[in-house]
Amino acid sequence: MKKLFLLDMDGTIYLGERLFEGTAEFLSWVKASGGQYAFLTNNSSRGIEGYLAKMERLGIPQKPFSFLTSTDATIDYLKKTYAPFAPGKENDPPAAYYVCGTENLKSQLRTVGLKVLTEAELAAIFEQLKYSCAGAPGSESTGHAPAPVRSADPRSLEKSTFPVVLLGYDTELTYEKLVNCVRLLDMGADYVATHPDLVCPTENGNEPDIGLIIHSLKVCTGREPVIIGKPQPQMVYSALKKYGAAPEETVLIGDRLYTDIACGNNAGIDTILVLSGEGTVEDCEKYGVHPTYVFRDIADVLAALKEGLL
């Protein structure tokens, strides 16, 4: 039997406010059998506190130690990459982040000491740069976005570092945020996204996730972000270290092939696709991603565990 079970949440153990049959029994059985489980989520719109409250409502109360989020992984990346936390950059001006994300995401960044720009602060930066955007010759006929015209070098800002664009799952999205992202990306700003999910499954069907914004910004600017969360393997690596498990002792269970299953495959661990959320068996060929096992839902995974098949 595996010793560490890494679980996606939306579409894997619940959908909206509906706990899937077998979830509570699965969690209890893993613990009773001497194993561990942890929840990995790409959803960057809420903090762990929100998940703790939700698990309480669903009747499966948990502790903070059992969660790893794409926000956690993104914070680690930003601290390793940008001043003043990155090695060798302790004395550089601190990086500033323009966050297209929820207030909860911004709060989590500020809590760990990262500089999050307000809309007013960004407006002041644009004013300092005297940013304007005029159509390049022929742009009307090509359909491409007009080229930015700058009267100042964005890297010449005084007392500030040119903003890094940070994209999260933004349930508070505004047109102003999109405009600001396009301007910054056209100016050459670094570009990071917490995860790439196309949709967020709910009880009422799929809702657009961060992937919609990533694609929209690519249409406008031609830019693509550095992706931090699943399918990148970092969240699994962090889990192996945090919970003291070896790769061969670990399995990732999720409902999305291109994030959950790809993440586990990229990290070199076994994976289980459950068909209770977004993914289908047909998607394996579509995305070129193949899980180690496929089960209907978490209840079927538990049944296989009890029979010694995993």
C-alpha positions as CSV (number, residue, x, y, z in Angstrom):
1,M,0.0,0.0,0.0
2,K,1.1,3.6,-0.7
3,K,2.1,5.6,2.3
4,L,1.3,9.1,1.0
5,F,-1.9,10.1,-0.9
6,L,-1.8,13.5,-2.6
7,L,-5.4,14.6,-3.3
8,D,-6.8,17.2,-5.6
9,M,-10.0,18.6,-4.1
10,D,-12.5,20.1,-6.6
11,G,-13.8,17.3,-8.8
12,T,-11.9,14.6,-6.8
13,I,-13.3,14.6,-3.2
14,Y,-16.1,17.1,-3.6
15,L,-17.9,19.3,-6.1
16,G,-19.0,22.7,-4.8
17,E,-20.6,22.0,-1.5
18,R,-21.3,18.3,-2.2
19,L,-18.9,15.8,-0.6
20,F,-18.5,12.7,-2.8
21,E,-19.6,9.4,-1.4
22,G,-16.6,7.5,0.0
23,T,-14.5,10.6,0.7
24,A,-14.8,10.5,4.5
25,E,-14.3,6.7,4.5
26,F,-11.2,7.0,2.3
27,L,-9.6,9.5,4.6
28,S,-10.3,7.5,7.7
29,W,-9.1,4.3,6.1
30,V,-5.8,5.8,5.0
31,K,-5.1,7.1,8.6
32,A,-6.2,3.8,10.2
33,S,-3.8,1.9,7.9
34,G,-0.8,4.0,8.9
35,G,-0.7,6.2,5.8
36,Q,-0.9,9.9,5.3
37,Y,-2.9,12.2,2.9
38,A,-2.5,15.8,1.8
39,F,-4.5,18.1,-0.3
40,L,-2.9,19.8,-3.3
41,T,-4.9,22.5,-5.0
42,N,-4.2,24.9,-7.9
43,N,-6.9,27.2,-6.7
44,S,-5.2,30.5,-5.8
45,S,-8.4,32.5,-5.1
46,R,-8.6,31.6,-1.4
47,G,-6.2,30.8,1.4
48,I,-5.9,27.7,3.5
49,E,-8.4,29.2,6.0
50,G,-11.1,29.0,3.4
51,Y,-10.4,25.4,2.7
52,L,-10.4,24.6,6.5
53,A,-13.8,26.2,6.8
54,K,-15.1,24.3,3.8
55,M,-13.8,21.0,5.1
56,E,-15.5,21.7,8.4
57,R,-18.8,22.4,6.6
58,L,-18.5,19.2,4.6
59,G,-17.9,17.1,7.8
60,I,-14.3,16.2,7.2
61,P,-12.4,18.7,9.5
62,Q,-8.7,19.1,8.7
63,K,-5.6,20.9,10.0
64,P,-3.4,23.4,8.0
65,F,-0.5,20.9,7.9
66,S,-2.6,18.9,5.4
67,F,-2.7,21.5,2.6
68,L,-0.3,22.6,-0.2
69,T,-1.6,25.3,-2.6
70,S,-0.3,26.9,-5.8
71,T,0.0,30.1,-3.9
72,D,2.4,28.5,-1.5
73,A,4.5,27.2,-4.4
74,T,4.3,30.6,-6.1
75,I,5.5,32.5,-3.0
76,D,8.5,30.1,-2.8
77,Y,9.3,30.8,-6.5
78,L,9.0,34.6,-6.1
79,K,11.3,34.5,-3.1
80,K,13.9,32.5,-4.9
81,T,13.7,34.7,-8.0
82,Y,13.3,38.3,-7.0
83,A,14.8,40.8,-4.5
84,P,15.1,41.1,-1.7
85,F,14.6,37.5,-0.7
86,A,16.5,35.8,-3.6
87,P,20.1,34.8,-2.9
88,G,22.5,37.5,-3.9
89,K,19.7,40.1,-4.2
90,E,19.2,41.0,-0.6
91,N,20.3,44.6,-1.1
92,D,18.5,45.2,-4.4
93,P,15.3,47.3,-4.5
94,P,12.4,45.0,-3.6
95,A,10.4,43.6,-6.4
96,A,6.8,44.9,-6.8
97,Y,3.9,42.7,-8.1
98,Y,0.9,43.7,-10.0
99,V,-1.5,41.0,-9.1
100,C,-4.5,40.1,-11.3
101,G,-6.1,38.0,-8.6
102,T,-8.3,38.1,-5.5
103,E,-7.8,40.2,-2.4
104,N,-7.2,37.0,-0.6
105,L,-4.2,36.2,-2.8
106,K,-2.9,39.7,-2.4
107,S,-3.2,39.4,1.4
108,Q,-1.2,36.1,1.4
109,L,1.6,37.8,-0.6
110,R,1.7,40.8,1.7
111,T,1.7,38.6,4.8
112,V,5.0,37.1,3.8
113,G,6.6,40.5,3.0
114,L,6.0,40.8,-0.8
115,K,5.2,44.2,-2.2
116,V,1.7,44.2,-3.9
117,L,0.9,47.3,-5.9
118,T,-2.4,49.0,-5.6
119,E,-4.2,50.3,-8.7
120,A,-3.3,53.9,-7.6
121,E,0.4,52.9,-7.3
122,L,0.4,51.4,-10.7
123,A,-1.3,54.4,-12.2
124,A,1.5,56.5,-10.7
125,I,4.1,54.3,-12.4
126,F,2.4,54.6,-15.7
127,E,2.3,58.4,-15.3
128,Q,6.0,58.4,-14.5
129,L,6.7,56.4,-17.6
130,K,4.3,58.6,-19.6
131,Y,2.9,55.4,-21.2
132,S,0.9,55.7,-24.4
133,C,-0.2,53.2,-26.9
134,A,-0.5,54.3,-30.5
135,G,-1.4,52.1,-33.5
136,A,1.6,50.9,-35.5
137,P,1.4,51.3,-39.3
138,G,-0.7,48.6,-40.7
139,S,-2.0,47.3,-37.3
140,E,-5.6,47.9,-38.3
141,S,-5.3,45.6,-41.2
142,T,-3.4,42.8,-39.4
143,G,-5.7,42.7,-36.5
144,H,-2.8,42.7,-34.1
145,A,-2.7,44.8,-31.0
146,P,-1.0,48.2,-31.6
147,A,2.6,48.4,-30.5
148,P,3.4,50.3,-27.3
149,V,5.1,53.6,-27.7
150,R,7.2,54.6,-24.7
151,S,8.7,57.9,-23.8
152,A,10.7,56.3,-20.9
153,D,12.5,53.1,-20.4
154,P,10.4,51.0,-17.9
155,R,13.6,49.8,-16.3
156,S,14.6,53.3,-15.4
157,L,12.0,53.8,-12.7
158,E,13.4,55.6,-9.7
159,K,12.9,54.1,-6.2
160,S,11.0,51.2,-7.6
161,T,11.5,47.9,-9.6
162,F,9.4,47.5,-12.7
163,P,6.4,45.5,-11.7
164,V,6.1,41.7,-12.2
165,V,2.7,40.6,-13.4
166,L,1.3,37.9,-11.2
167,L,-1.8,36.1,-12.5
168,G,-4.1,34.1,-10.2
169,Y,-7.6,32.6,-10.4
170,D,-9.4,35.9,-10.2
171,T,-13.1,35.7,-9.2
172,E,-12.9,39.5,-8.8
173,L,-11.7,40.2,-12.3
174,T,-12.2,43.7,-13.8
175,Y,-11.6,45.2,-17.2
176,E,-9.1,47.6,-15.6
177,K,-7.0,44.6,-14.4
178,L,-6.9,43.2,-17.9
179,V,-5.9,46.6,-19.4
180,N,-3.1,47.0,-16.9
181,C,-1.8,43.4,-17.5
182,V,-1.7,44.1,-21.3
183,R,0.2,47.4,-20.8
184,L,2.8,45.8,-18.5
185,L,3.3,42.8,-20.6
186,D,3.7,45.0,-23.7
187,M,6.4,46.9,-21.8
188,G,8.3,43.7,-21.1
189,A,7.3,42.9,-17.5
190,D,8.1,39.5,-16.1
191,Y,5.0,37.3,-16.1
192,V,4.1,34.6,-13.6
193,A,0.9,32.5,-13.2
194,T,0.0,30.5,-10.2
195,H,-1.5,27.6,-12.3
196,P,-2.9,27.0,-15.8
197,D,-6.4,25.4,-15.1
198,L,-8.9,26.1,-17.9
199,V,-12.0,25.6,-15.8
200,C,-13.1,25.3,-12.2
201,P,-15.7,22.5,-11.7
202,T,-18.8,23.4,-9.6
203,E,-22.1,21.8,-8.8
204,N,-23.7,23.9,-11.6
205,G,-21.0,23.0,-14.2
206,N,-17.6,24.3,-15.2
207,E,-16.7,28.0,-14.6
208,P,-13.8,29.8,-16.3
209,D,-10.5,29.6,-14.5
210,I,-7.2,31.3,-15.0
211,G,-6.6,29.5,-18.3
212,L,-9.1,31.8,-20.0
213,I,-7.1,34.9,-18.9
214,I,-3.8,33.3,-19.9
215,H,-5.2,32.7,-23.4
216,S,-6.7,36.2,-23.6
217,L,-3.5,37.9,-22.6
218,K,-1.6,35.8,-25.2
219,V,-3.9,37.0,-27.9
220,C,-3.3,40.6,-26.9
221,T,0.4,40.4,-26.2
222,G,1.9,37.2,-27.5
223,R,3.2,36.5,-24.0
224,E,2.9,33.3,-22.0
225,P,3.6,33.1,-18.2
226,V,5.9,31.0,-16.1
227,I,3.5,28.4,-14.7
228,I,4.1,27.5,-11.0
229,G,1.4,25.1,-9.9
230,K,0.3,21.7,-11.4
231,P,1.4,20.4,-13.9
232,Q,4.8,21.5,-12.8
233,P,6.3,19.0,-10.3
234,Q,7.3,21.4,-7.6
235,M,4.2,20.9,-5.4
236,V,4.9,17.1,-5.3
237,Y,8.5,17.7,-4.5
238,S,7.5,20.0,-1.6
239,A,5.0,17.4,-0.4
240,L,7.6,14.6,-0.4
241,K,9.9,16.7,1.7
242,K,7.1,18.0,4.0
243,Y,5.6,14.6,4.7
244,G,8.8,12.5,4.6
245,A,7.8,10.1,1.9
246,A,9.7,8.6,-1.0
247,P,8.4,8.9,-4.6
248,E,7.6,5.1,-4.9
249,E,5.5,5.4,-1.7
250,T,3.4,8.2,-3.1
251,V,0.4,8.5,-5.4
252,L,-1.4,11.6,-6.7
253,I,-5.2,11.4,-7.2
254,G,-7.0,13.9,-9.3
255,D,-9.6,14.6,-12.0
256,R,-7.6,16.7,-14.5
257,L,-5.2,15.1,-16.8
258,Y,-3.3,18.2,-18.0
259,T,-2.7,19.4,-14.4
260,D,-3.1,16.7,-11.7
261,I,-2.0,13.7,-13.6
262,A,0.7,15.5,-15.6
263,C,2.1,16.9,-12.3
264,G,2.4,13.4,-10.8
265,N,3.9,12.0,-14.0
266,N,6.4,14.9,-14.2
267,A,7.4,14.2,-10.5
268,G,7.9,10.5,-11.2
269,I,5.1,9.2,-8.9
270,D,2.1,7.0,-9.6
271,T,-1.1,8.7,-10.5
272,I,-4.8,7.9,-10.4
273,L,-7.4,9.6,-12.6
274,V,-10.9,9.7,-11.1
275,L,-13.8,10.4,-13.5
276,S,-15.9,12.4,-11.1
277,G,-14.7,15.8,-12.3
278,E,-13.3,17.3,-15.5
279,G,-11.2,14.5,-17.0
280,T,-12.4,11.6,-19.2
281,V,-10.6,8.5,-20.5
282,E,-10.8,10.0,-24.0
283,D,-8.8,13.0,-22.8
284,C,-5.7,10.7,-22.3
285,E,-5.1,10.7,-26.0
286,K,-6.1,14.3,-26.4
287,Y,-3.5,15.6,-24.0
288,G,-1.0,12.8,-24.4
289,V,-1.1,12.2,-20.6
290,H,-1.6,8.8,-19.2
291,P,-2.3,8.0,-15.5
292,T,-1.1,4.8,-13.8
293,Y,-4.7,3.9,-12.9
294,V,-8.2,5.1,-13.7
295,F,-11.2,4.8,-11.4
296,R,-14.7,6.0,-11.5
297,D,-14.5,8.0,-8.2
298,I,-12.8,8.1,-4.8
299,A,-15.2,5.3,-3.5
300,D,-13.8,3.0,-6.2
301,V,-10.2,4.0,-5.2
302,L,-11.0,3.0,-1.6
303,A,-12.5,-0.3,-2.7
304,A,-9.3,-1.1,-4.6
305,L,-7.2,-0.2,-1.6
306,K,-9.2,-2.6,0.6
307,E,-8.7,-5.4,-1.9
308,G,-4.9,-4.8,-2.0
309,L,-4.9,-3.7,-5.6
310,L,-2.9,-0.5,-4.9
